[in-house]
Every structure is written in C-alpha cells, then in structure tokens.
Amino acid sequence: MVAELRELIFKIYRIYQVDAFTKEQFRGNPDEVVPNADGLTGEQMQNIARELNNSETAFTWSARSILLQEIKTILLALMKIV
C-alpha cells in the first residue's frame, strides 16, 4: 500500500527536447516530448507545457492506458443506451 501511494505521489516523468525539421543539433524547431504520460490530467499537461515555455509539447500514453480509456468510453455509451 505504501509503495502504491509513493508511486502516485512521486511519479517521475521524463521530458525530452527534440530538434524538429533539421539534421543539426540545436537548430530547427525545439519540441518537447513526454513519453508515458499516463495519469496526467489535461490541466497538468498544460502546466508542464507552460513551464517548458513551449507550445510544441507532445504527450504519449501506453497502449494499456489507451485501451482502458476506450473501454471506459464504450461502457459509458452503453450505460446511456440502457
């Protein structure tokens, strides 16, 4: 239980800066990528992008997270039908 709470409180996200539209380092368009952004809310993602001072920030999710969201959406739709 403590380990689960610790993970929720102290989750660490890696942020990568990439140079788009160039083959040279530190040229082109700087963009940030946050892989495995599972658990972040829309507001948290906006705060991260704002903190990085870059509107070109991409967030990715794990396949499991996407599947769970799809299942939730389908179940909610079915509940409205019944």
N, C-alpha and C positions, 0 to 999 in steps of 0.2 A: 504494500500500500504506500509506504513512504517513497519507494523508488518511483512509483507511478506519479505521485504528487510532484516529486522533484523534476520529473520529465516535463510535466505540464507547466511548471513554474519557470524552469531554466532551459527551455528548449533553445538550442543554438541554431541559427540559420546562416548558411554560407552565402556570401554575396560575391559574384564575380563581375568584374568590369571587362567588357569586350570592346574592341575597336571594330565597328562595322564599316563596310564599304571601303576597305583598304587592305593592303597586304603588309603595311608597315606598322610597327608598334608605335603607339601614341599619336597616330594620325587618324583621320576619318571621324566617324560619329561615335562618341562614347555611349555605351549602353550597359545597363546592369542586368544581371540575370540572377534570380533567386531560385535555385532548384529545390524541389521537395518542400514546397511552401504549404504543405498540409497543415491545417489548423489555423492558418491566418485568416482573419476576417477582412472584409473589404476595407474597413477603416484602417486596420493595421498595415495593409499593403500600401494604402495611400500615404500613411505616415512614414513608412520606410522609403518610398519614392521621394517624398518631400525632404526627408533627412538627407538623402543622397543628392538632392538638388538636381534631379534628372527626371524628366517626364518619360524618358525611354527606359522604363524598367519592366522586365518580364518576370512573371512568376509561373512556375510549373508545379504540377501535382503528380503524386504517384498514381499508378494505374488503379490501385486498390481504392484510393480516395475518390477517384472519378467514378468508379463502378458503384461505390456506396452512395454517391450523390445521385447517380442515375436511378438506382433502386428507390431511394427516398422520393424522388420526383414522381416515379411511376406509382408508388404506393399512395402518395398524396392525391394524385389524379384519380386513382381507383376509389379512394375514400369519398371524393366528391360525387362520383357516379352513384354510389350505393346509398 
